[in-house]
Amino acid sequence: MVETVTVGLVVTDRAKEIITKKMDASDLQSPIPGLIWGRWGDEKGFNWQIGFYEESDILEGWLFDASSMQFYAYQEWLLDQLRGATLDIVDGQVVVRYDDGTNAPREVPY
């Protein structure tokens, strides 16, 4: 089941522009950006990643609005980590920061 929740994440204009361009370039009919905390391929460390999901394929997880964009999360613990934070993309890297300047996530369950 998919739930719609309020998170309070702010997305910078720079990040919105980059995400929108990638959505427009995707082969998906109705792409929804999804946020995960993980690693890709042979990366050594974990970091924020944005993937794109076909809206009709999302059967479970959480949808939330952030700065007029809809996002998807399938890791429930991320919702608390995103509350009140700002998402940006700096030098190709997704960054999530809190108002006090610290980076999210503050707690990782694994």
Long-range contacts (C-beta under 8 A, 24 or more apart in sequence): 1-59, 1-60, 2-58, 2-59, 2-60, 2-61, 2-62, 2-63, 3-61, 3-62, 3-63, 4-62, 4-63, 4-64, 5-62, 5-63, 5-64, 5-79, 6-64, 6-65, 7-64, 7-66, 7-79, 7-82, 7-83, 8-82, 8-83, 8-84, 9-64, 9-66, 9-67, 9-71, 9-82, 9-83, 9-84, 9-85, 9-86, 9-87, 9-96, 10-66, 10-67, 10-85, 10-86, 10-87, 11-66, 11-67, 11-69, 11-86, 11-87, 11-88, 12-86, 12-87, 12-88, 12-89, 14-88, 14-89, 15-87, 15-88, 15-89, 15-94, 16-67, 16-69, 18-89, 19-50, 19-69, 19-89, 20-69, 22-50, 22-52, 23-52, 26-52, 28-52, 28-53, 28-54, 29-54, 29-55, 29-56, 30-54, 30-55, 30-56, 31-55, 32-58, 32-63, 32-70, 32-71, 32-72, 33-69, 33-70, 33-71, 33-72, 34-71, 34-72, 34-73, 34-74, 35-71, 35-72, 35-73, 35-78, 35-82, 35-87, 35-94, 36-73, 36-74, 36-75, 36-78, 37-75, 37-78, 37-81, 37-105, 37-108, 46-108, 47-93, 47-94, 48-87, 48-93, 48-94, 48-95, 48-96, 48-104, 49-94, 50-94, 77-107, 77-109, 78-105, 81-105, 81-106, 81-107
